[in-house]
Structures are given as C-alpha cells and as structure tokens.
Amino acid sequence: MTITTTTHLNFRGDARAALELYRSVFGGELALVTYEDAHAAQDPAEAAQIMWGQVQGDNGFHVMAYDVPGRLPHEPGVNPVFVSVRGTDADELTAYWTGLSEGATVVQDLAPAGWSPLYGMLRDRFGVVWVLDVAAS
C-alpha cells in the first residue's frame, strides 16, 4: 500500500473561498463536498459550508480544507492544520492508528463513515491532530 500525507486546513466558513484562492494561485482541480451533500448538516445555516474540499494539481500541489462546524471550538491560528494520512489498506491504516493513539485523545473513533470505508481523527500526545482514512473508490 502507498500512503500520502496532505496538509488539511481548518476554517470557519471560509474553506470554499480559501480553496478557490489556492486553485487560482497553484492551479489544479477543485473538489468540494458540502455538509448538505454528505447529508451531515446538523445546523441548516451551515449546510452549504465545506465538509471536505481539496485542490490537487498535476504539479504536485495538494491541500485539503473544511469548515469547522459551529458546535466545535475553533480559534483561527490555534488549531489551523490537521495531518491527513490517506491510504488504500485498512489493516495498515489501523496499525498507524494504533501507533498514534498511545496517549492520544480520540476525536472520532476509527470506523466506517459515509464518505470513507474507514475514517478516524485523534490528537496525539504532542497535540498534533491526525486524520486517517481509506480512500473511497
């Protein structure tokens, strides 16, 4: 299996605008999924916000972003980045999860999700937030 790590930026309502800017600067394809698209809108006012987005270019540029829901704390600059680890092998990702989870705070258990066969998020013992998932086909 191969994996990739990608910078994952966190916004409060500005993810779409940020990703559009990065696409205009670096080029590449823009992909956006709103909370409404994923049937995950808990607040109707946030339905059009970005649950998952990315810009990926043939030149190697790749960044992901989302809008932190209002029910979760968010202070710009305090927790602006996740490290996203995406792979194709659930067993290998589970082993990474196990290694990272020692002394960690689990934000979202590693389990199937509506957009991925396996997804989880944790804050490791050093305060770094990791998102691990199996790439959906």
Residue pairs with C-beta under 8 A, 6 or more apart in sequence:
1 87
1 88
1 89
1 92
2 87
2 88
3 85
3 86
3 87
3 92
3 93
3 96
4 62
4 85
4 86
4 87
5 83
5 84
5 85
6 54
6 62
6 63
6 64
6 83
6 84
6 86
7 62
7 63
7 64
7 81
7 83
7 84
8 63
8 64
8 65
8 66
8 81
8 82
8 83
8 84
8 131
9 15
9 18
9 63
9 64
9 65
9 80
9 81
10 65
10 66
10 68
10 74
10 79
10 80
10 81
10 82
11 18
11 50
11 65
11 66
11 67
11 68
11 76
12 67
12 68
12 70
12 74
12 76
13 49
13 67
14 67
15 49
15 50
15 53
15 65
15 66
15 67
16 32
16 49
16 50
16 53
16 67
18 65
19 30
19 32
19 50
19 53
19 54
19 55
19 63
19 65
20 30
22 55
22 61
22 63
23 29
23 30
23 55
26 55
26 57
26 59
26 61
27 57
27 58
27 59
27 61
28 55
28 56
28 57
28 58
28 59
28 61
28 62
29 55
29 56
29 57
30 53
30 54
30 55
31 53
31 54
31 55
31 56
32 50
32 52
32 53
33 50
33 51
33 52
33 53
33 115
34 41
34 47
34 48
34 49
34 50
34 51
35 41
35 42
35 46
35 47
35 48
35 49
35 50
35 51
35 67
35 69
36 47
36 48
37 51
38 51
38 52
38 114
38 115
39 114
40 51
40 114
41 47
42 69
42 71
43 69
43 70
43 71
45 70
46 67
46 69
46 70
49 67
49 69
50 65
50 66
50 67
51 66
51 67
52 64
52 66
52 115
53 64
53 65
53 66
54 62
54 63
54 64
54 65
55 61
55 62
55 63
56 62
64 84
68 74
79 129
81 129
82 121
82 129
82 130
82 131
83 128
83 129
83 130
83 131
84 130
84 131
84 132
84 133
85 93
85 96
85 130
85 131
85 132
85 133
86 132
86 133
86 134
86 135
87 93
87 132
87 134
87 135
88 134
88 135
89 134
90 117
90 118
90 134
93 110
93 118
93 132
93 133
93 134
94 110
94 118
96 132
97 110
97 120
97 122
97 132
100 122
100 124
100 130
100 132
101 122
101 124
102 125
103 124
103 125
104 122
104 123
104 124
104 125
105 122
105 123
106 120
106 121
106 122
107 121
107 122
107 123
107 129
108 119
108 120
108 121
108 122
109 120
110 118
110 119
110 120
110 132
111 118
111 119
111 120
112 118
112 119
113 119
113 133
115 136
116 133
116 134
116 135
116 136
117 134
117 136
118 132
118 133
118 134
119 131
119 132
119 133
119 134
120 131
120 132
120 133
121 129
121 130
121 131
121 132
122 129
122 130
123 129
123 130
124 130
